[in-house]
Amino acid sequence: MLASPLIEFIAREHPAFVHVPLGLVAVLPLAMLASFHPRHGRVLAGTSFFLGAIGWLASSVALFSGLMWGRQINLIAPSGFLPVVASDKQVLQKILQIHILAAAAGFMVGGVCVFLLWRVWNREFGTGGGDHRHHAGRRFWERGVGAPALLVGFLWLACWGFSGKLGGIMVFGNEETNKAAAEADATRRSDVEADLPIRALDYASLEPAESGPSRSKAHGDRWRRIWVTASGIDAYKEGKPLPPGAYAVMSTFTDDKGKPGTEPGPLYMKETKADGTTAFAFYWARVPEALRKDFGGDSVYWRSPDPKLATCLGCHEKGSAMAK
Ligand code: HEC
């Protein structure tokens, strides 16, 4: 999509570009304030217009680069202008939304400010005759750029200052977002099965619960074999619940005209956690093409508390699943 290296550069350097308009708009109110000086008003009003106009033009590059960057890192849809906040946990999307709205508000306020400054500049330096009264002779709020333009200038700076503060949080994080990210990272790292059911894949190292495969109506009418950890095999054979830390894996293969076939079916896992609760996992490395629509992909890995495992609970919670 973003094939052009130039656009890619403009997008990536958004955090750098924004400092040009922001810096100009930060000194703008100083020049505007100084323009109220009775003797230097004319020159400083011209300076204010120059600063405002360059800042406003430079900001269009910053806005464009921000939009490209947001699209590039998939925070904004390819044809969208704002991120979609789907849940309360999407802190980044929420901050980005306000960041963009504040930046856009600043752009509009800035447009008004530049227009007001242009009118002053035209009056002071234009050829259309205009008002050549000496500055010192004017009422205070009519001197230099005038009080309304000054107020609009402050509002412009406020919008962008706020937007920039949020931008800083998104780039560098603040204490809160950094802590949340570090915590999420730590739990993910300690959860070695976040991406794959590692223990279930190693089922052949467990104790086989039966001597050979048999058919399971309850699990898609597939051929299955059950494997249980050494810590749980006795309880399993007695039909009792597995002790904490023990788990059972059911390996399956698809039916081939009533005989065990060669296509591997899903792996089912049922575990008694240390706190006594039951967790399930369902892993299918290669879903047959005809079933991919039902399973929503060519490979699936669901684990508790995934709502897709509600059907497992429906049978197993009743305790009836233990009846073999
Ligand atoms: C229709 C009821 C039913 C559903 C739905 C069901 N199971 Fe089972 N499950 C059973 C029964 C009954 C057994 C006993 C062995 C057998 O009949 O295959 C069993 C056995 C198992 C076993 C072997 C250990 C044991 O407890 O015997 C595992 C692991 C397992 N199921 C996991 C799952 C998972 C994961 C799901 C959801 C994806 C699931 N089951 C859905 C009824 C069900």
Residues whose N, C-alpha, C, O or C-beta is under 5 A from the ligand:
A	BS01	HEC	S216 A218 I226 A248 V249 M250 Y268 M269 K270 F280 A281 F282 T311 C312 C315 S320 A321 A323
